[in-house]
Amino acid sequence: MKRRNFLSMGAAASATLWLPRAFGAQLAGVDAAQARGYDNLLILVELKGGNDGLNTVIPFADPAYYQLRKNIGIKREQAIQLDERTALHPSLQALMPLWRSQQLAIVQGVSYAQPNLSHFRSIEIWDTASRSDQYLREGWLTRAFAQAPVPSGFAADGVVIGSAEMGPLANGARAIALVNPAQFVKASRLATPVSLHERNPELAHILDVENDIVKAADRLRPTQGQAQLKTVFPAGAFGSSIKTAMQVLAAGDTPQETPKSGQGVAVIRLTLNGFDTHQNQPGQQAALLKQLAEGFASMKSALVELGRWDETLIMTYAEFGRRPRENQSNGTDHGTVAPHFVMGGRVRGGLYGVPPVLARLDGNGNLPVGVDFRQLYATVLGSWWGLDAPAILEQRFEPLPLLRA
């Protein structure tokens, strides 16, 4: 079996490899010109648990905000004002240089029709780009790469860092999953056909392809001789994940490869955990948003250093938002819409989507949907990569005007 026929690797907690249940589509013999749009990198950042949007992008001019959030509302004088009615959480201060340079877009009111408030089901909907009453097996990125495979010079379709879940790359994409960023350096050394055979004898018939997995991991593994990035990354798991992601890019961009085909991967997916803030939200969310903002600032610095900032699109997503009304535990419960961040050197910064109108909550006390999340995906697929977004998403969604030419 050739390496173009599949590649999916994961590193579990013990730093050993696992193979997913499904293998990629047949990808051999693809002309790299078909996928030249993958010169543009996508970095997805999952805000796992469902971030509270109203305390992230704050409608401070709406008096209903403080009526609904008497205890956890962000005081106007503490918030970072963006315009006459909208502000950011004070922990997002590190994003302001991006905002002022108009390289940060904020899309408000993002969700989908008939939203599901189960963590498991809702993230499945986001990962597969399905309707709420539809069950799809492949991730939306898996379908994209099946339609238009990445160039043969790429080591893999994508890398998943900080999570064991393949998410939008599930069931077919050639993806490397690194549960613990520290395992990145070890992954290609510890994964041998012998160890895999001993742990899973029933997989003996595919051991001949395991060498391809090792080679791909090795191609993306930072080496001692590689120039060290000058960017200083934040402490903590998320900062470590970002550092690993930037090392993936540095390792993949080698002089041995042909121009624009040695960049390693088309997608990197990162996860920031902890947003399910049912209790004591103020301190928890403040710490998480500080990690997010400082992480994004370091990501930009590293991408500029690598010469990749103008060809990188960074986008947040999550399974849902939180309810507008605070609960009795100084927290918020599962809700519907949330704002999401999009940033990059070619992003047209500003506020997009539908701002919250808190006087118009539905019968469940939630905000109505303003932007279907698949419009973000259509922007990536069509505007960013030049693919047939309606075919991949199985429906036409209007892209958002987030990108400069």
C-alpha positions as CSV (number, residue, x, y, z in Angstrom):
1,M,0.0,0.0,0.0
2,K,1.4,3.4,-1.0
3,R,1.7,6.3,1.5
4,R,-0.9,8.2,-0.5
5,N,-3.5,5.6,0.2
6,F,-3.7,6.5,3.9
7,L,-1.9,8.0,6.9
8,S,-3.5,8.3,10.2
9,M,-1.5,8.2,13.4
10,G,-2.2,8.9,17.0
11,A,-0.1,9.1,20.1
12,A,-2.0,7.9,23.2
13,A,-1.1,8.7,26.8
14,S,1.7,6.2,26.8
15,A,3.2,7.7,23.7
16,T,2.3,4.7,21.6
17,L,0.5,4.7,18.3
18,W,-3.1,3.9,17.5
19,L,-4.7,3.5,14.1
20,P,-8.3,4.8,13.5
21,R,-11.1,2.6,12.4
22,A,-11.1,3.9,8.9
23,F,-8.4,4.6,6.3
24,G,-8.2,7.5,3.9
25,A,-9.6,7.6,0.4
26,Q,-7.5,6.5,-2.5
27,L,-5.2,9.4,-3.1
28,A,-2.5,8.1,-5.5
29,G,-1.5,9.9,-8.6
30,V,-3.0,13.2,-7.7
31,D,-1.6,16.2,-9.5
32,A,-0.4,18.7,-7.0
33,A,-1.9,21.5,-9.1
34,Q,-5.3,20.2,-8.1
35,A,-4.6,21.2,-4.5
36,R,-2.5,24.3,-4.9
37,G,-5.0,26.0,-2.5
38,Y,-3.4,24.1,0.3
39,D,-0.5,26.5,0.2
40,N,-2.8,28.4,2.5
41,L,-2.7,26.9,5.9
42,L,-5.7,26.5,8.2
43,I,-5.3,26.4,12.0
44,L,-8.4,25.5,14.0
45,V,-8.6,26.2,17.7
46,E,-11.4,24.3,19.6
47,L,-12.7,26.1,22.7
48,K,-13.7,22.8,24.3
49,G,-16.7,22.9,26.5
50,G,-18.5,25.8,25.0
51,N,-17.2,29.3,25.6
52,D,-19.5,32.0,27.1
53,G,-19.7,34.5,24.3
54,L,-21.5,37.3,26.1
55,N,-18.6,37.7,28.6
56,T,-16.1,37.4,25.7
57,V,-17.5,39.9,23.2
58,I,-19.5,42.1,25.6
59,P,-22.7,44.1,24.5
60,F,-22.0,46.6,27.3
61,A,-24.5,49.1,25.8
62,D,-27.4,46.8,26.2
63,P,-28.9,47.3,29.7
64,A,-30.4,43.8,29.6
65,Y,-26.8,42.4,29.7
66,Y,-26.3,43.6,33.3
67,Q,-29.9,42.6,34.3
68,L,-29.2,39.0,33.1
69,R,-25.7,39.0,34.7
70,K,-25.9,40.9,38.0
71,N,-23.0,38.8,39.4
72,I,-20.8,37.7,36.6
73,G,-21.2,40.6,34.1
74,I,-18.0,42.3,33.1
75,K,-18.0,45.9,34.3
76,R,-18.0,48.5,31.5
77,E,-14.9,50.3,32.9
78,Q,-12.9,47.0,32.9
79,A,-13.9,45.9,29.4
80,I,-11.8,46.7,26.3
81,Q,-14.1,48.9,24.2
82,L,-14.2,48.1,20.4
83,D,-17.0,50.5,19.4
84,E,-20.0,52.3,20.9
85,R,-21.7,49.1,22.0
86,T,-19.2,46.2,21.9
87,A,-16.2,45.4,24.1
88,L,-13.8,42.5,24.8
89,H,-13.1,40.7,28.1
90,P,-10.1,42.4,29.8
91,S,-8.2,39.2,29.6
92,L,-8.1,39.5,25.8
93,Q,-5.8,42.5,25.9
94,A,-3.1,40.7,23.9
95,L,-5.5,40.6,20.9
96,M,-5.6,44.3,20.6
97,P,-2.6,44.7,18.3
98,L,-4.3,42.3,15.9
99,W,-7.5,44.2,16.2
100,R,-5.9,47.6,15.6
101,S,-4.0,46.2,12.5
102,Q,-7.3,44.9,11.2
103,Q,-6.1,41.3,11.1
104,L,-8.7,40.0,13.6
105,A,-12.3,39.4,12.7
106,I,-15.0,38.6,15.2
107,V,-18.1,36.8,13.9
108,Q,-21.0,37.1,16.2
109,G,-24.2,35.0,16.6
110,V,-22.7,31.7,15.3
111,S,-24.7,28.5,15.7
112,Y,-27.1,26.4,13.6
113,A,-30.8,25.7,13.2
114,Q,-32.4,23.6,16.0
115,P,-29.2,23.5,18.1
116,N,-28.4,20.5,20.2
117,L,-27.1,21.3,23.7
118,S,-25.4,18.0,24.3
119,H,-21.6,18.3,24.3
120,F,-21.1,15.0,22.4
121,R,-23.8,15.5,19.7
122,S,-23.2,19.2,19.1
123,I,-19.5,18.9,18.6
124,E,-20.3,16.0,16.2
125,I,-22.5,18.4,14.2
126,W,-19.7,20.9,14.1
127,D,-17.1,18.3,13.2
128,T,-19.1,16.8,10.4
129,A,-20.9,20.0,9.2
130,S,-24.2,18.1,9.4
131,R,-27.7,19.4,10.0
132,S,-29.0,18.9,13.6
133,D,-31.1,16.0,12.4
134,Q,-28.5,14.5,10.1
135,Y,-25.7,12.0,11.0
136,L,-22.6,12.0,8.9
137,R,-19.6,9.8,9.4
138,E,-16.7,11.8,7.9
139,G,-15.4,15.0,9.3
140,W,-15.9,18.1,7.0
141,L,-12.1,18.3,6.4
142,T,-12.0,14.6,5.6
143,R,-14.5,15.2,2.9
144,A,-12.6,18.2,1.6
145,F,-9.4,16.2,1.3
146,A,-11.2,13.3,-0.4
147,Q,-12.5,15.7,-3.0
148,A,-9.2,17.5,-3.5
149,P,-6.2,15.7,-1.9
150,V,-3.2,17.7,-0.7
151,P,0.0,17.7,-2.8
152,S,2.2,14.6,-2.6
153,G,5.0,16.6,-1.0
154,F,2.9,17.1,2.1
155,A,3.7,14.7,5.0
156,A,0.0,14.5,6.0
157,D,-3.3,16.3,5.6
158,G,-3.2,17.6,9.2
159,V,-1.9,17.4,12.7
160,V,-4.1,17.3,15.8
161,I,-2.4,18.5,18.9
162,G,-3.6,18.3,22.5
163,S,-6.5,16.0,21.9
164,A,-7.1,12.3,21.2
165,E,-10.2,13.1,19.1
166,M,-9.7,13.6,15.3
167,G,-12.7,15.9,15.1
168,P,-13.1,17.4,11.6
169,L,-10.4,15.0,10.3
170,A,-12.1,11.8,11.5
171,N,-12.7,8.7,9.4
172,G,-10.4,9.0,6.4
173,A,-8.0,12.0,6.6
174,R,-4.3,11.4,6.7
175,A,-3.8,12.9,10.1
176,I,-1.3,12.7,13.0
177,A,-2.8,13.0,16.5
178,L,-0.5,14.1,19.3
179,V,-2.3,13.8,22.7
180,N,0.6,15.3,24.6
181,P,2.7,17.9,22.7
182,A,5.8,16.5,24.6
183,Q,5.3,13.3,22.8
184,F,5.9,14.9,19.4
185,V,9.7,14.4,19.6
186,K,9.2,10.8,20.7
187,A,6.4,9.7,18.4
188,S,8.4,8.7,15.4
189,R,11.0,6.9,17.5
190,L,8.6,4.8,19.6
191,A,6.3,3.7,16.9
192,T,7.8,0.5,15.4
193,P,6.0,-2.3,13.5
194,V,7.1,-4.8,16.2
195,S,5.5,-2.9,19.1
196,L,2.3,-2.3,17.1
197,H,2.2,-6.0,16.2
198,E,2.6,-7.1,19.8
199,R,-0.2,-4.8,21.0
200,N,-2.7,-5.5,18.2
201,P,-2.0,-8.9,16.5
202,E,-5.1,-8.5,14.4
203,L,-3.5,-5.5,12.6
204,A,-0.6,-7.5,11.3
205,H,-1.9,-7.3,7.8
206,I,-1.3,-3.5,7.7
207,L,2.2,-3.5,9.3
208,D,3.7,-3.0,5.9
209,V,2.3,0.6,5.8
210,E,3.3,1.5,9.3
211,N,6.7,2.6,8.0
212,D,4.9,5.4,6.2
213,I,3.5,6.7,9.4
214,V,6.9,6.7,11.0
215,K,8.4,8.5,8.1
216,A,5.7,11.2,8.1
217,A,6.1,11.8,11.8
218,D,9.9,12.0,11.4
219,R,9.5,14.5,8.6
220,L,7.5,16.8,10.9
221,R,9.7,16.2,13.9
222,P,11.9,19.1,15.0
223,T,15.6,18.2,14.7
224,Q,18.5,19.4,16.7
225,G,20.0,21.1,13.7
226,Q,16.9,23.1,13.0
227,A,17.0,26.8,13.7
228,Q,15.2,27.6,17.0
229,L,12.3,30.0,16.9
230,K,12.9,33.3,18.7
231,T,9.3,33.6,19.7
232,V,8.6,33.1,23.4
233,F,5.5,30.9,23.9
234,P,3.2,31.2,27.0
235,A,3.6,28.6,29.7
236,G,1.0,25.9,30.1
237,A,-0.5,23.2,28.0
238,F,-2.0,25.5,25.3
239,G,1.3,27.5,24.9
240,S,3.1,24.2,24.6
241,S,0.6,23.0,21.9
242,I,1.2,26.2,20.0
243,K,4.9,25.8,20.2
244,T,4.6,22.2,18.9
245,A,2.4,23.4,16.0
246,M,5.0,26.0,15.0
247,Q,7.7,23.4,15.2
248,V,5.6,21.2,12.9
249,L,5.6,24.0,10.4
250,A,9.3,24.7,10.8
251,A,10.1,21.0,10.4
252,G,7.9,20.6,7.4
253,D,9.3,23.6,5.5
254,T,12.5,22.0,4.3
255,P,14.8,23.0,1.5
256,Q,14.7,19.5,0.1
257,E,11.1,19.8,-0.9
258,T,9.9,21.6,-4.0
259,P,8.6,25.1,-3.4
260,K,5.1,25.2,-1.9
261,S,5.0,21.5,-1.4
262,G,7.2,20.9,1.6
263,Q,5.1,22.8,4.1
264,G,4.2,19.6,6.0
265,V,0.4,19.8,6.5
266,A,-2.7,21.7,5.3
267,V,-4.4,21.8,8.7
268,I,-3.4,22.0,12.3
269,R,-6.1,21.6,15.0
270,L,-5.4,22.8,18.6
271,T,-7.6,22.4,21.6
272,L,-8.0,24.7,24.6
273,N,-9.9,22.8,27.3
274,G,-12.0,24.0,30.3
275,F,-14.8,26.2,28.9
276,D,-17.8,24.3,30.4
277,T,-18.2,26.9,33.1
278,H,-21.3,26.0,35.1
279,Q,-19.8,27.2,38.3
280,N,-17.5,30.0,39.3
281,Q,-17.1,31.2,35.8
282,P,-15.4,34.6,36.2
283,G,-12.0,33.4,37.4
284,Q,-12.0,30.3,35.1
285,Q,-12.9,32.1,32.0
286,A,-10.6,35.0,32.6
287,A,-7.7,32.6,32.9
288,L,-8.7,30.7,29.7
289,L,-9.2,33.8,27.7
290,K,-5.8,35.1,28.8
291,Q,-4.3,31.8,27.6
292,L,-6.1,32.2,24.3
293,A,-5.1,35.8,23.6
294,E,-1.5,35.4,24.6
295,G,-1.3,32.1,22.7
296,F,-2.7,33.9,19.6
297,A,-0.2,36.7,20.0
298,S,2.7,34.2,20.1
299,M,1.3,32.3,17.2
300,K,1.3,35.4,15.1
301,S,4.9,36.2,16.1
302,A,6.0,32.7,15.2
303,L,4.2,32.6,11.9
304,V,5.7,36.0,10.9
305,E,9.1,34.5,11.9
306,L,8.5,31.5,9.6
307,G,7.2,33.7,6.8
308,R,3.8,32.0,7.0
309,W,1.5,34.7,8.5
310,D,0.0,35.9,5.2
311,E,-0.8,32.4,4.1
312,T,-2.3,31.3,7.4
313,L,-6.0,31.5,8.5
314,I,-6.7,30.9,12.2
315,M,-10.3,30.2,13.4
316,T,-11.9,29.3,16.7
317,Y,-14.9,27.0,17.1
318,A,-16.8,25.2,19.8
319,E,-19.8,23.0,20.3
320,F,-22.1,25.8,21.5
321,G,-22.2,29.0,23.6
322,R,-23.8,29.7,27.0
323,R,-27.2,31.0,28.1
324,P,-27.5,34.7,28.5
325,R,-28.8,34.5,32.0
326,E,-26.3,33.6,34.7
327,N,-27.2,30.6,36.9
328,Q,-27.2,30.4,40.7
329,S,-23.6,29.1,40.9
330,N,-22.0,32.2,39.3
331,G,-21.7,30.3,36.1
332,T,-23.6,29.8,32.8
333,D,-25.3,26.8,31.4
334,H,-25.3,25.4,27.8
335,G,-26.7,27.8,25.3
336,T,-26.8,28.4,21.6
337,V,-24.9,31.1,19.8
338,A,-21.4,32.4,20.4
339,P,-18.9,34.7,18.7
340,H,-15.8,33.2,17.0
341,F,-12.4,34.7,16.2
342,V,-10.8,34.6,12.7
343,M,-7.3,36.0,12.3
344,G,-4.4,36.1,9.8
345,G,-2.4,38.3,7.5
346,R,-5.0,38.4,4.9
347,V,-8.0,38.6,7.2
348,R,-10.2,41.7,6.8
349,G,-10.6,42.7,10.4
350,G,-13.7,43.9,12.2
351,L,-17.1,42.8,13.6
352,Y,-19.2,40.5,11.5
353,G,-22.4,38.5,11.9
354,V,-25.3,39.4,14.1
355,P,-24.7,41.2,17.5
356,P,-26.8,39.9,20.4
357,V,-30.1,41.5,21.1
358,L,-30.9,40.4,24.6
359,A,-34.5,41.6,24.5
360,R,-35.2,39.0,21.9
361,L,-34.4,35.7,23.6
362,D,-36.4,32.6,22.5
363,G,-38.7,30.6,24.6
364,N,-35.7,28.7,26.2
365,G,-33.9,31.9,27.1
366,N,-31.4,31.6,24.3
367,L,-30.3,34.0,21.5
368,P,-31.5,33.2,18.0
369,V,-29.0,32.0,15.4
370,G,-27.4,34.8,13.4
371,V,-24.8,33.0,11.3
372,D,-24.7,29.3,10.4
373,F,-21.4,27.9,11.4
374,R,-21.1,26.3,8.0
375,Q,-20.7,29.8,6.5
376,L,-17.3,29.8,8.2
377,Y,-16.5,26.5,6.7
378,A,-17.7,27.7,3.3
379,T,-15.3,30.6,3.7
380,V,-12.4,28.3,4.3
381,L,-13.3,25.8,1.6
382,G,-14.2,28.2,-1.1
383,S,-12.5,31.6,-0.4
384,W,-9.4,30.2,1.3
385,W,-8.7,27.0,-0.6
386,G,-10.7,27.4,-3.8
387,L,-12.6,24.2,-3.4
388,D,-16.2,23.3,-4.2
389,A,-17.7,24.1,-0.9
390,P,-21.4,23.2,-1.7
391,A,-20.3,19.7,-2.8
392,I,-18.3,19.2,0.4
393,L,-20.9,20.7,2.7
394,E,-23.8,19.1,0.8
395,Q,-25.6,22.4,0.7
396,R,-24.8,26.0,-0.4
397,F,-23.8,28.4,2.3
398,E,-22.8,32.0,1.7
399,P,-19.1,32.6,2.5
400,L,-18.4,35.5,4.8
401,P,-16.4,38.5,3.5
402,L,-13.5,37.9,5.9
403,L,-10.6,37.8,3.5
404,R,-8.6,40.3,1.5
405,A,-7.7,39.5,-2.0
